[in-house]
């Protein structure tokens, strides 16, 4: 019992430290979990035993991962991009598997091992690629959409591969019989669950939700997920298939997003344990002995996947720069590859040195993936002469649109906010040019005669082509801090006198954007609060002039009266980027409190960067706190600051 508890504490401590470090380095936590498994596994420090119980628990990480994939699987969504997903994605997976089978048989391995290896190596990392695309604002670019489509097919291809791999381990005359049996079972289970289950899922979830119990709802999600996984496992298929089907069934109901939020903690914790067990498989001594083979397979993996994806992309009509960026982005191994490789290793299809060498090459390829994607633009420009022509054509189109414009407004982003702004500008006959990185949106809007062109507003040459030197102002309509800071930096360098208005989701980054040169920052949440307040005041009979004056005062004080909030249980968990967001905290000063009888200045809260916003005394609200105001027993101080400082301030006020 004590050893088990010690193992759990060890795993939790290692996971916390590694996750924090890898997030600080902007790397996927998955790589950190792999590193923990490598260092603490039986082949290195031997702190974590390689037992069947540990591996069985880790399987549940895959179960919840496949459940999440099922939630994202939408037949209408798939149908909209079916050509790219099924055509491009299918060609990539099948061609790579075929090539690996040929190579495996050429070096003396059975074709079944080649098929299992090919399926594992054909996968790319959804976590790494989607994260890098989002950071580079490339999710809606042409190569970004191609990558996401291929990754979607790979996620779907895992299901038949998980069904197929156990039958490959049988070998001999039983193989084809087992394949037919597995196919028949899979078809029967799919028909029963998709047709019968779909009719039952919505009314069942509606009945559970009608009891308005979060505990009951959570228990029901676990029952459906693990129950269907158990049924498919008993049918001779896999736990992952049942979880995938459970996600598919729930995705067609209105409870999909609630379920996704509820299941996320289980998925992340158990998936972390799974990647630790994958790291435990890796024997560094064995890898060091065969470092030449590891290097060879690593280079072969990256180059072959790049070549295959590039060739297929070109065959599907993509221009060379788009095909090159897509190929470089998908050149690494993926998390589902580890799932398939672990299954093949457990069944004896692959073992010993080949397993160690392939596993090491996959881990290294994923570590190199962020570096390759980050430099994909430079590599593409070096390899593709057509890239320069495409860039020149893009800049030419922007320059043509902005030619003759003087004193115009540059609108960065043409989403809903950008389009609403453009319509208001047109109603006032104010000239503008809008830049957007979504080619389909630009094409549709241009066809309607709107002044929008394709271009990345965070690039210097694009802003210059849009007439930055002649513009009267700029509005950044998308709420992306990284891109906004980059654009502000360019504007400060080229036109420091140009006023720039920036949209954000809330007040978290308001000060940073103002310091970077924004003339005005519009936080959506606070502006929405102001609109609600103004309508409520007017409804209650407050004169319009007083309402407008109040709104003007709040904005002139840079939303100072509204910044910070009392956190509740229904608020979403804070992201790492939001930890510095100011919060409000009410502290009751008792007779025994250290601050009783002191002035606000004597509490030294300013040194903690905590502000006393208001004082409530004997039910009198809104007393304006001054440095020389004496704090009395019974006062309630409303403090504003970041969570860590608020906690320290409360202790200082009460205990000294």
BELZIBEL-V620529 format. One record per residue. N is the residue number from 1. PSI is psi in whole degrees, -180 to 180 (999 if undefined). OMEGA is omega in degrees with one decimal (999 if undefined). D_LAST is the distance of its C-alpha to the last C-alpha in Angstrom with 2 decimals. Layout:
BEGIN
[[N | PSI | OMEGA | D_LAST] [N | PSI | OMEGA | D_LAST]]
END
This chain:
BEGIN
[[1 | -46 | -178.2 | 42.21] [2 | -38 | -179.6 | 39.71] [3 | -37 | 178.4 | 41.51] [4 | -44 | 178.1 | 41.40] [5 | -41 | 177.7 | 37.67] [6 | -39 | 178.6 | 37.20] [7 | -43 | 179.2 | 39.41] [8 | -45 | 179.5 | 37.47] [9 | -41 | 178.8 | 34.13] [10 | -45 | 179.7 | 35.90] [11 | -44 | -179.9 | 37.33] [12 | -44 | -179.9 | 34.07] [13 | -46 | 180.0 | 32.23] [14 | -41 | -179.3 | 35.16] [15 | -42 | -179.6 | 35.46] [16 | -48 | -177.4 | 31.82] [17 | -48 | -176.4 | 31.99] [18 | -41 | 179.1 | 35.46] [19 | -43 | 179.6 | 34.88] [20 | -44 | -179.3 | 31.87] [21 | -47 | -176.0 | 33.96] [22 | -32 | 174.6 | 37.08] [23 | -39 | 177.3 | 35.38] [24 | -33 | 178.4 | 33.87] [25 | 4 | -179.7 | 37.44] [26 | 41 | 176.6 | 38.82] [27 | 152 | 180.0 | 41.03] [28 | 138 | 178.9 | 41.74] [29 | -25 | 179.8 | 39.64] [30 | -40 | 178.8 | 43.01] [31 | -35 | 177.2 | 43.87] [32 | -41 | 177.7 | 40.67] [33 | -39 | 176.0 | 41.63] [34 | -42 | -179.9 | 45.10] [35 | -40 | 177.1 | 43.67] [36 | -45 | 179.3 | 41.63] [37 | -39 | -179.9 | 44.85] [38 | -46 | -174.7 | 46.85] [39 | -37 | -173.6 | 44.51] [40 | -2 | -177.0 | 43.67] [41 | 179 | -175.1 | 47.08] [42 | -18 | -177.1 | 49.96] [43 | -8 | -177.6 | 51.58] [44 | -94 | -178.6 | 48.68] [45 | -19 | 178.5 | 45.82] [46 | 38 | 176.3 | 47.07] [47 | -23 | -179.1 | 43.62] [48 | 117 | -179.0 | 44.68] [49 | 142 | 177.9 | 47.95] [50 | 84 | -175.4 | 50.56] [51 | 157 | 176.5 | 51.42] [52 | -33 | -179.9 | 53.19] [53 | -42 | 178.9 | 50.21] [54 | -44 | -179.4 | 47.91] [55 | -37 | -179.5 | 50.53] [56 | -40 | 177.0 | 51.15] [57 | -38 | -179.4 | 47.49] [58 | -27 | 178.8 | 47.48] [59 | -29 | -179.4 | 50.46] [60 | -25 | 172.8 | 48.27] [61 | -42 | 177.2 | 46.48] [62 | -37 | 179.1 | 49.89] [63 | -49 | -177.7 | 50.51] [64 | -29 | 174.7 | 47.51] [65 | -46 | 179.0 | 48.26] [66 | -33 | 175.5 | 51.82] [67 | -43 | 178.9 | 50.61] [68 | -40 | 177.1 | 48.56] [69 | -41 | 177.5 | 51.67] [70 | -37 | 177.5 | 53.68] [71 | -32 | -179.6 | 51.32] [72 | -14 | -175.0 | 51.99] [73 | 111 | -179.3 | 55.73] [74 | 125 | -179.5 | 57.41] [75 | -43 | 176.2 | 61.19] [76 | -40 | 179.6 | 61.34] [77 | -43 | 179.1 | 58.97] [78 | -38 | -178.5 | 61.04] [79 | -32 | -178.3 | 64.26] [80 | -31 | -179.0 | 63.16] [81 | 33 | -173.0 | 62.85] [82 | -35 | -178.3 | 65.26] [83 | -47 | -179.1 | 67.45] [84 | -44 | -176.9 | 64.68] [85 | -57 | -175.2 | 62.95] [86 | -38 | -178.5 | 66.09] [87 | -65 | -177.5 | 68.22] [88 | -53 | -178.3 | 65.96] [89 | -43 | 179.7 | 63.55] [90 | -41 | 179.1 | 66.39] [91 | -39 | -179.4 | 68.43] [92 | -49 | -176.9 | 65.55] [93 | -48 | -176.6 | 64.78] [94 | -42 | -179.1 | 68.42] [95 | -39 | -179.4 | 69.67] [96 | -41 | 177.3 | 66.96] [97 | -43 | -179.5 | 67.61] [98 | -43 | -179.9 | 71.33] [99 | -43 | 179.8 | 70.89] [100 | -37 | 177.2 | 68.70] [101 | -44 | 179.7 | 71.33] [102 | -42 | 179.4 | 74.05] [103 | -43 | -178.8 | 72.12] [104 | -46 | 178.3 | 71.21] [105 | -30 | 178.7 | 74.84] [106 | -30 | 179.8 | 75.92] [107 | 10 | 173.1 | 73.88] [108 | 6 | 177.3 | 75.05] [109 | 152 | 176.5 | 72.29] [110 | 153 | -179.8 | 73.30] [111 | -27 | 177.6 | 73.12] [112 | -40 | 176.2 | 70.77] [113 | -38 | 177.9 | 68.24] [114 | -38 | 178.4 | 68.83] [115 | -44 | 178.6 | 68.13] [116 | -43 | 178.2 | 64.86] [117 | -42 | -179.6 | 63.84] [118 | -42 | 178.2 | 64.92] [119 | -40 | -179.9 | 62.88] [120 | -43 | -176.2 | 59.74] [121 | -21 | -179.3 | 60.26] [122 | -20 | -177.8 | 61.27] [123 | 147 | 171.9 | 57.74] [124 | 165 | -172.6 | 55.29] [125 | 108 | 175.6 | 51.52] [126 | -40 | -177.3 | 50.54] [127 | -49 | -176.6 | 46.83] [128 | -48 | -174.7 | 47.28] [129 | -47 | -178.7 | 49.97] [130 | -38 | 178.9 | 48.35] [131 | -45 | -178.9 | 44.99] [132 | -40 | 178.5 | 46.77] [133 | -41 | 179.8 | 48.97] [134 | -42 | -180.0 | 46.05] [135 | -32 | -177.2 | 44.23] [136 | 9 | 179.8 | 47.50] [137 | 40 | -174.5 | 48.26] [138 | 11 | -179.0 | 51.49] [139 | -35 | -178.4 | 51.39] [140 | 4 | 175.8 | 53.90] [141 | 168 | -177.2 | 56.00] [142 | -46 | -179.9 | 59.42] [143 | -30 | 177.0 | 58.54] [144 | -43 | 178.8 | 55.23] [145 | -35 | 177.1 | 57.14] [146 | -44 | -179.7 | 59.66] [147 | -46 | -178.6 | 57.01] [148 | -38 | 179.1 | 55.30] [149 | -44 | 179.0 | 58.75] [150 | -42 | 178.9 | 59.62] [151 | -36 | 177.9 | 56.28] [152 | -44 | 178.2 | 56.88] [153 | -40 | 178.8 | 60.28] [154 | -42 | 177.8 | 58.88] [155 | -41 | 179.8 | 56.34] [156 | -34 | -178.0 | 59.23] [157 | -21 | 179.1 | 61.48] [158 | -35 | -176.2 | 59.10] [159 | -57 | 178.0 | 60.21] [160 | -31 | 178.6 | 63.92] [161 | -37 | 176.8 | 63.11] [162 | -32 | 176.9 | 60.96] [163 | -38 | -173.4 | 63.93] [164 | -38 | -171.3 | 66.45] [165 | -45 | 179.2 | 64.88] [166 | -34 | 179.3 | 65.32] [167 | -29 | 178.8 | 68.98] [168 | -28 | -177.6 | 69.52] [169 | -18 | -178.0 | 68.60] [170 | -45 | 178.3 | 71.62] [171 | 178 | 175.8 | 74.21] [172 | -151 | -177.7 | 77.98] [173 | -21 | -177.5 | 79.96] [174 | -16 | -171.5 | 77.01] [175 | -55 | -175.3 | 75.10] [176 | -35 | 176.8 | 76.96] [177 | -42 | 178.9 | 77.24] [178 | -38 | 178.7 | 73.50] [179 | -44 | 178.2 | 72.86] [180 | -41 | 179.1 | 75.07] [181 | -43 | 179.4 | 73.44] [182 | -39 | 179.3 | 69.92] [183 | -42 | 179.5 | 71.01] [184 | -43 | 178.2 | 72.57] [185 | -44 | -179.3 | 69.52] [186 | -43 | -179.8 | 67.22] [187 | -43 | -179.5 | 69.52] [188 | -47 | -179.7 | 69.68] [189 | -42 | 179.7 | 65.93] [190 | -45 | -179.3 | 65.34] [191 | -47 | -177.8 | 67.90] [192 | -47 | -175.5 | 66.55] [193 | -42 | -174.3 | 62.89] [194 | -36 | -177.8 | 63.36] [195 | -45 | 179.7 | 65.97] [196 | -46 | -177.2 | 65.13] [197 | -36 | -178.1 | 61.38] [198 | -34 | -180.0 | 61.01] [199 | -27 | -177.0 | 62.56] [200 | -27 | -169.5 | 60.29] [201 | -48 | -175.5 | 56.92] [202 | -51 | 178.8 | 56.26] [203 | -34 | 179.5 | 57.12] [204 | -48 | 179.6 | 55.25] [205 | -36 | 177.6 | 52.00] [206 | -41 | 178.6 | 52.52] [207 | -43 | 179.3 | 52.87] [208 | -44 | -178.1 | 49.70] [209 | -27 | -178.5 | 47.71] [210 | -19 | 179.1 | 49.06] [211 | -10 | 175.0 | 46.96] [212 | 47 | 177.8 | 43.78] [213 | 117 | -179.9 | 41.98] [214 | -34 | 178.5 | 40.09] [215 | -44 | 178.8 | 40.40] [216 | -41 | -179.9 | 44.15] [217 | -43 | -179.9 | 44.56] [218 | -44 | 178.1 | 42.83] [219 | -38 | 179.4 | 44.96] [220 | -41 | 177.9 | 48.02] [221 | -45 | 178.9 | 47.33] [222 | -39 | 179.3 | 47.00] [223 | -48 | -178.4 | 50.18] [224 | -46 | -176.8 | 52.19] [225 | -55 | -176.5 | 51.05] [226 | -31 | 179.3 | 51.53] [227 | -47 | 178.6 | 54.51] [228 | -35 | 176.1 | 56.54] [229 | -40 | 178.7 | 55.59] [230 | -41 | -179.5 | 56.93] [231 | -45 | -179.8 | 60.12] [232 | -33 | 177.7 | 60.95] [233 | -41 | 178.1 | 60.20] [234 | -25 | 177.9 | 62.59] [235 | 4 | 178.8 | 65.15] [236 | 11 | 179.7 | 65.21] [237 | -124 | -178.8 | 63.26] [238 | 157 | 175.2 | 59.58] [239 | -39 | -176.2 | 56.17] [240 | -36 | -179.8 | 55.26] [241 | -44 | 179.5 | 58.26] [242 | -40 | 178.2 | 57.24] [243 | -40 | 178.1 | 53.70] [244 | -44 | 179.6 | 55.18] [245 | -38 | 177.0 | 57.49] [246 | -44 | 177.6 | 54.68] [247 | -40 | 178.5 | 52.80] [248 | -44 | -178.0 | 56.03] [249 | -41 | -178.7 | 56.66] [250 | -29 | -178.5 | 53.19] [251 | -21 | 179.3 | 53.33] [252 | 1 | 179.3 | 56.12] [253 | 170 | 179.9 | 53.99] [254 | 0 | -178.3 | 51.42] [255 | 9 | -172.9 | 48.72] [256 | -49 | -173.6 | 48.77] [257 | -36 | 176.1 | 45.50] [258 | -42 | 179.1 | 43.51] [259 | -41 | -179.2 | 45.02] [260 | -42 | 178.0 | 44.22] [261 | -40 | -177.4 | 40.50] [262 | -36 | -173.1 | 40.46] [263 | -16 | -173.2 | 42.36] [264 | -46 | 179.8 | 40.49] [265 | -42 | 178.5 | 37.78] [266 | -44 | -177.7 | 40.57] [267 | -47 | -174.6 | 42.72] [268 | -42 | -179.1 | 40.21] [269 | -49 | -177.3 | 39.02] [270 | -33 | 177.6 | 42.56] [271 | -37 | 174.9 | 44.04] [272 | -42 | 177.4 | 41.61] [273 | -38 | 178.6 | 42.92] [274 | -45 | -179.1 | 46.45] [275 | -28 | 173.4 | 46.01] [276 | -42 | 178.8 | 44.57] [277 | -31 | 175.3 | 47.79] [278 | -44 | 177.1 | 49.82] [279 | -32 | 178.8 | 48.20] [280 | -24 | 179.4 | 49.06] [281 | -26 | -171.7 | 52.73] [282 | 123 | 177.1 | 52.72] [283 | 106 | -176.1 | 54.02] [284 | -32 | 178.0 | 53.13] [285 | -42 | 178.9 | 55.83] [286 | -40 | 178.9 | 58.42] [287 | -43 | 179.7 | 57.25] [288 | -37 | 178.9 | 57.43] [289 | -29 | -176.8 | 60.93] [290 | 38 | -176.7 | 62.02] [291 | -31 | -179.8 | 59.97] [292 | -42 | 178.5 | 63.15] [293 | -39 | 177.5 | 63.68] [294 | -47 | 179.7 | 60.05] [295 | -42 | -179.1 | 60.39] [296 | -46 | -179.0 | 63.74] [297 | -36 | 177.8 | 62.56] [298 | -49 | 179.6 | 59.42] [299 | -43 | -179.5 | 61.58] [300 | -39 | 179.7 | 64.20] [301 | -50 | -177.0 | 61.67] [302 | -47 | -176.8 | 60.16] [303 | -41 | -177.5 | 63.53] [304 | -42 | 178.1 | 65.43] [305 | -39 | 176.9 | 62.90] [306 | -46 | -177.8 | 62.77] [307 | -42 | -178.1 | 66.58] [308 | -49 | -178.8 | 67.04] [309 | -39 | 178.5 | 64.53] [310 | -45 | -178.8 | 65.92] [311 | -44 | -180.0 | 69.51] [312 | -41 | 178.0 | 68.79] [313 | -43 | 178.1 | 66.89] [314 | -39 | 178.9 | 69.86] [315 | -29 | 178.2 | 72.22] [316 | 8 | 173.4 | 70.26] [317 | 9 | 177.7 | 70.78] [318 | 145 | 174.2 | 67.47] [319 | 157 | -175.0 | 67.70] [320 | -44 | 178.8 | 67.18] [321 | -40 | 178.9 | 63.71] [322 | -45 | 179.7 | 62.42] [323 | -38 | -179.2 | 64.00] [324 | -46 | 179.3 | 62.54] [325 | -41 | 178.2 | 58.96] [326 | -44 | -178.4 | 59.33] [327 | -44 | 179.6 | 60.79] [328 | -34 | -179.7 | 58.10] [329 | -24 | -176.6 | 55.36] [330 | 17 | -171.9 | 56.94] [331 | -9 | -175.1 | 57.95] [332 | 171 | 171.6 | 55.31] [333 | 175 | -175.7 | 55.20] [334 | 169 | -177.2 | 53.05] [335 | -35 | 178.1 | 50.84] [336 | -24 | 174.0 | 53.74] [337 | -37 | 177.1 | 55.85] [338 | -38 | 178.0 | 53.65] [339 | -49 | -178.5 | 54.17] [340 | -38 | -179.5 | 57.94] [341 | -40 | 177.9 | 58.02] [342 | -39 | 178.6 | 56.08] [343 | -45 | 179.6 | 58.51] [344 | -38 | 178.2 | 61.51] [345 | -41 | 178.9 | 60.23] [346 | -30 | -180.0 | 59.65] [347 | -3 | 178.2 | 63.18] [348 | 8 | 177.4 | 64.74] [349 | -36 | 178.6 | 66.01] [350 | 138 | -179.9 | 64.16] [351 | 176 | 176.0 | 62.96] [352 | -139 | -176.2 | 62.70] [353 | -45 | 179.1 | 62.82] [354 | -41 | 179.3 | 63.51] [355 | -44 | -179.2 | 60.39] [356 | -44 | -177.1 | 58.21] [357 | -47 | -178.9 | 59.75] [358 | -43 | -180.0 | 59.45] [359 | -44 | 179.2 | 55.88] [360 | -42 | 179.6 | 54.82] [361 | -39 | 179.1 | 56.64] [362 | -45 | 179.7 | 54.96] [363 | -46 | -179.4 | 51.43] [364 | -38 | 179.7 | 52.21] [365 | -37 | 178.9 | 53.76] [366 | -32 | 176.1 | 50.60] [367 | -31 | 179.3 | 48.51] [368 | -18 | -173.4 | 50.99] [369 | -49 | 179.6 | 51.10] [370 | -37 | 179.7 | 48.17] [371 | -42 | -179.3 | 49.73] [372 | -46 | -179.1 | 53.17] [373 | -39 | -179.5 | 52.06] [374 | -35 | -178.3 | 50.01] [375 | 15 | -177.3 | 53.15] [376 | -34 | 178.7 | 55.61] [377 | -46 | -179.6 | 56.24] [378 | -41 | 179.1 | 57.26] [379 | -42 | -179.5 | 59.42] [380 | -44 | 179.6 | 61.05] [381 | -35 | 179.9 | 61.91] [382 | -36 | -175.5 | 63.45] [383 | -29 | -171.5 | 65.47] [384 | 107 | 175.2 | 66.49] [385 | -30 | -179.4 | 68.53] [386 | -19 | 179.7 | 68.53] [387 | -41 | 179.9 | 64.76] [388 | -39 | 178.6 | 65.42] [389 | -39 | 179.0 | 68.03] [390 | -42 | 177.5 | 65.70] [391 | -43 | 179.8 | 62.93] [392 | -40 | 179.3 | 65.51] [393 | -40 | 178.0 | 66.83] [394 | -49 | -179.7 | 63.35] [395 | -35 | 178.4 | 62.66] [396 | -43 | 179.6 | 66.17] [397 | -40 | 179.3 | 65.55] [398 | -44 | -178.5 | 62.33] [399 | -38 | 178.7 | 64.09] [400 | -43 | -179.2 | 67.01] [401 | -39 | -176.0 | 64.72] [402 | -6 | -177.7 | 62.87] [403 | 133 | 179.5 | 66.02] [404 | -14 | 178.9 | 66.74] [405 | 133 | 179.0 | 63.30] [406 | 131 | -176.2 | 61.67] [407 | 28 | -178.2 | 58.54] [408 | 175 | 178.4 | 57.79] [409 | 133 | 175.7 | 54.54] [410 | 121 | -179.9 | 53.64] [411 | 113 | -179.5 | 52.19] [412 | 109 | -177.5 | 50.50] [413 | 128 | -176.8 | 50.86] [414 | 42 | 172.9 | 53.37] [415 | -153 | -177.0 | 51.74] [416 | -42 | 179.8 | 51.34] [417 | -44 | 179.9 | 49.07] [418 | -41 | -179.8 | 51.42] [419 | -38 | 177.1 | 54.49] [420 | -43 | 177.3 | 53.12] [421 | -43 | -178.3 | 52.30] [422 | -39 | -179.5 | 55.77] [423 | -39 | 177.3 | 57.50] [424 | -39 | 177.8 | 55.74] [425 | -42 | 179.5 | 56.68] [426 | -36 | -179.9 | 60.26] [427 | -23 | 178.0 | 60.43] [428 | 9 | -179.4 | 59.60] [429 | 41 | 177.2 | 61.99] [430 | 126 | -177.7 | 59.25] [431 | 143 | 177.8 | 60.21] [432 | 163 | 169.1 | 57.94] [433 | 129 | -177.3 | 58.17] [434 | 139 | 177.8 | 56.09] [435 | 133 | 179.5 | 55.26] [436 | 144 | -176.8 | 54.67] [437 | 9 | 178.0 | 54.70] [438 | 106 | -174.9 | 56.20] [439 | -36 | -179.2 | 59.99] [440 | -40 | 177.7 | 60.98] [441 | -44 | 179.6 | 58.99] [442 | -42 | -179.0 | 60.42] [443 | -45 | -178.7 | 63.91] [444 | -43 | -179.0 | 63.71] [445 | -38 | 178.6 | 62.23] [446 | -39 | 178.7 | 64.70] [447 | -27 | 178.2 | 67.56] [448 | 3 | 176.4 | 66.46] [449 | 15 | -178.2 | 66.72] [450 | 154 | -173.8 | 63.04] [451 | 74 | 179.9 | 61.86] [452 | 141 | -179.7 | 59.88] [453 | 158 | 178.7 | 60.48] [454 | 129 | 178.5 | 59.29] [455 | 147 | 177.5 | 56.85] [456 | 110 | -174.6 | 53.44] [457 | -11 | 179.5 | 51.52] [458 | 6 | 178.0 | 49.28] [459 | 135 | -176.6 | 52.36] [460 | -48 | -174.6 | 53.33] [461 | -30 | 178.4 | 57.07] [462 | -44 | 178.9 | 56.61] [463 | -39 | 179.0 | 54.66] [464 | -41 | 179.1 | 57.30] [465 | -29 | 179.1 | 60.10] [466 | 4 | 176.3 | 58.41] [467 | 41 | -179.1 | 58.78] [468 | -39 | -178.3 | 55.28] [469 | -20 | -178.1 | 56.73] [470 | -5 | -173.2 | 58.44] [471 | 156 | 177.9 | 55.80] [472 | -19 | -179.3 | 54.09] [473 | 173 | -179.9 | 50.98] [474 | 145 | 175.5 | 49.55] [475 | 125 | 175.6 | 47.76] [476 | 109 | -169.6 | 46.10] [477 | -8 | -179.6 | 46.49] [478 | 143 | -176.1 | 45.15] [479 | 77 | 179.0 | 41.46] [480 | 108 | -173.3 | 41.27] [481 | -45 | -176.1 | 38.62] [482 | -48 | -179.0 | 40.42] [483 | -40 | -179.4 | 43.73] [484 | -42 | 179.1 | 42.34] [485 | -37 | 178.5 | 40.59] [486 | -43 | 178.9 | 43.84] [487 | -44 | 179.4 | 45.91] [488 | -37 | 177.5 | 43.60] [489 | -42 | 178.2 | 43.87] [490 | -41 | 179.9 | 47.66] [491 | -42 | 178.8 | 47.75] [492 | -31 | 179.4 | 45.62] [493 | -39 | -173.7 | 48.05] [494 | -48 | -177.4 | 51.25] [495 | 74 | -177.4 | 50.54] [496 | -17 | 179.6 | 47.20] [497 | -7 | -174.9 | 48.39] [498 | 124 | 176.7 | 48.95] [499 | 133 | -178.5 | 46.57] [500 | 128 | 176.0 | 45.26] [501 | 132 | -174.7 | 43.82] [502 | 136 | 175.2 | 41.93] [503 | 136 | 173.3 | 41.36] [504 | 166 | 179.0 | 38.29] [505 | -43 | 179.6 | 37.26] [506 | -166 | -174.2 | 33.81] [507 | 5 | -174.5 | 31.32] [508 | -47 | -173.5 | 29.96] [509 | 18 | -175.3 | 32.10] [510 | -48 | -177.9 | 32.68] [511 | -40 | 179.3 | 31.01] [512 | -42 | -179.5 | 32.70] [513 | -39 | 177.4 | 36.06] [514 | -42 | 178.7 | 35.70] [515 | -29 | 179.6 | 34.94] [516 | -8 | 175.5 | 37.96] [517 | 4 | 179.6 | 40.20] [518 | 131 | 177.6 | 40.39] [519 | -33 | 178.7 | 41.44] [520 | 144 | 177.1 | 40.14] [521 | 130 | -176.8 | 38.33] [522 | 100 | 177.0 | 39.14] [523 | 123 | -175.6 | 36.73] [524 | -45 | -175.7 | 38.84] [525 | -45 | -178.1 | 36.14] [526 | -38 | 177.2 | 34.88] [527 | -38 | 175.5 | 38.48] [528 | -39 | 177.0 | 39.40] [529 | -41 | 178.6 | 36.60] [530 | -42 | 179.5 | 37.95] [531 | -42 | 176.6 | 41.46] [532 | -45 | -178.5 | 40.44] [533 | -42 | -178.4 | 38.61] [534 | -43 | 177.9 | 41.58] [535 | -40 | -179.9 | 44.11] [536 | -42 | 179.5 | 42.10] [537 | -43 | 178.6 | 41.78] [538 | -39 | 180.0 | 45.50] [539 | -31 | -178.7 | 46.38] [540 | 5 | 173.8 | 44.54] [541 | 8 | 176.6 | 46.52] [542 | 133 | -178.3 | 44.16] [543 | 146 | -178.1 | 46.49] [544 | -39 | -178.0 | 47.00] [545 | -40 | 178.8 | 46.20] [546 | -38 | 178.3 | 42.70] [547 | -47 | -179.9 | 42.08] [548 | -38 | 179.0 | 43.29] [549 | -41 | 178.8 | 41.18] [550 | -44 | 178.4 | 38.03] [551 | -42 | -178.9 | 38.92] [552 | -41 | 179.7 | 39.64] [553 | -42 | 179.9 | 36.32] [554 | -45 | -179.2 | 34.39] [555 | -38 | 179.2 | 36.46] [556 | -30 | 177.9 | 36.22] [557 | 17 | 179.0 | 32.42] [558 | 46 | 174.8 | 32.90] [559 | 23 | -176.4 | 31.82] [560 | -37 | -178.8 | 28.37] [561 | -22 | -174.8 | 28.36] [562 | -12 | -173.4 | 29.23] [563 | 138 | -175.0 | 27.25] [564 | 151 | 179.8 | 24.81] [565 | 159 | 175.3 | 25.33] [566 | 124 | -175.9 | 23.96] [567 | 140 | 179.3 | 25.02] [568 | 172 | -177.4 | 27.28] [569 | -22 | -177.7 | 29.21] [570 | -8 | 178.0 | 32.36] [571 | 146 | 178.0 | 31.11] [572 | 153 | 177.0 | 32.65] [573 | 139 | -178.9 | 30.68] [574 | 139 | 173.6 | 29.33] [575 | 165 | -179.4 | 31.46] [576 | -36 | -178.0 | 30.25] [577 | -9 | -175.7 | 31.17] [578 | 7 | -175.7 | 28.94] [579 | -23 | -179.5 | 25.58] [580 | 7 | -179.0 | 24.58] [581 | 129 | -177.5 | 25.54] [582 | 143 | 177.2 | 22.94] [583 | 169 | 175.6 | 21.81] [584 | 146 | 178.8 | 20.38] [585 | 131 | 176.9 | 17.57] [586 | 129 | -178.7 | 17.08] [587 | 122 | 176.9 | 13.77] [588 | 124 | 179.7 | 14.36] [589 | 112 | 178.3 | 12.04] [590 | 174 | 179.9 | 12.79] [591 | -29 | -179.2 | 13.18] [592 | -4 | -176.9 | 10.54] [593 | 144 | -178.7 | 7.85] [594 | -28 | -176.0 | 5.03] [595 | -11 | -178.1 | 7.21] [596 | 127 | -179.4 | 10.31] [597 | -12 | 178.8 | 12.53] [598 | 161 | 171.0 | 11.18] [599 | 165 | 179.6 | 13.56] [600 | -38 | 179.7 | 13.35] [601 | -36 | -177.6 | 14.00] [602 | -18 | 177.7 | 11.11] [603 | -17 | 177.8 | 8.62] [604 | 32 | 177.5 | 10.56] [605 | -28 | -179.0 | 11.36] [606 | -32 | 178.6 | 14.86] [607 | -25 | 177.4 | 14.20] [608 | 3 | -176.5 | 13.53] [609 | 38 | 176.1 | 16.77] [610 | 132 | -176.7 | 15.37] [611 | 136 | 172.0 | 17.15] [612 | 108 | -172.4 | 16.64] [613 | -52 | 177.8 | 20.17] [614 | 162 | 175.7 | 20.76] [615 | 133 | 175.6 | 19.31] [616 | 122 | -175.8 | 21.01] [617 | 121 | -179.9 | 21.28] [618 | 49 | 178.2 | 23.68] [619 | 10 | 172.1 | 25.49] [620 | 117 | -174.7 | 26.02] [621 | 151 | 168.1 | 25.50] [622 | 25 | 174.7 | 25.18] [623 | 133 | -177.7 | 23.65] [624 | 114 | -176.1 | 23.53] [625 | 127 | 175.2 | 20.03] [626 | 155 | -177.4 | 20.39] [627 | -33 | -177.2 | 18.03] [628 | 5 | 179.2 | 18.57] [629 | 131 | 178.6 | 18.15] [630 | 136 | 179.8 | 16.00] [631 | 127 | -177.9 | 13.90] [632 | 155 | 174.5 | 15.28] [633 | 134 | -177.1 | 14.82] [634 | -13 | 176.7 | 17.04] [635 | 148 | 171.5 | 16.59] [636 | 118 | 179.1 | 16.78] [637 | 128 | 175.1 | 15.54] [638 | 112 | -176.4 | 17.81] [639 | 151 | 175.3 | 16.36] [640 | 133 | 179.0 | 18.77] [641 | -178 | 178.0 | 18.53] [642 | 156 | -171.2 | 19.66] [643 | -44 | -177.2 | 18.59] [644 | -44 | -179.4 | 16.72] [645 | -35 | 178.1 | 14.58] [646 | -41 | 179.7 | 14.05] [647 | -42 | 178.6 | 12.78] [648 | -40 | -179.4 | 10.16] [649 | -40 | 179.6 | 9.30] [650 | -43 | 178.2 | 9.20] [651 | -41 | -178.7 | 6.73] [652 | -39 | 180.0 | 4.36] [653 | -40 | -173.4 | 5.78] [654 | -37 | -173.2 | 6.03] [655 | -19 | 180.0 | 3.82] [656 | 999 | 999 | 0.00]]
END
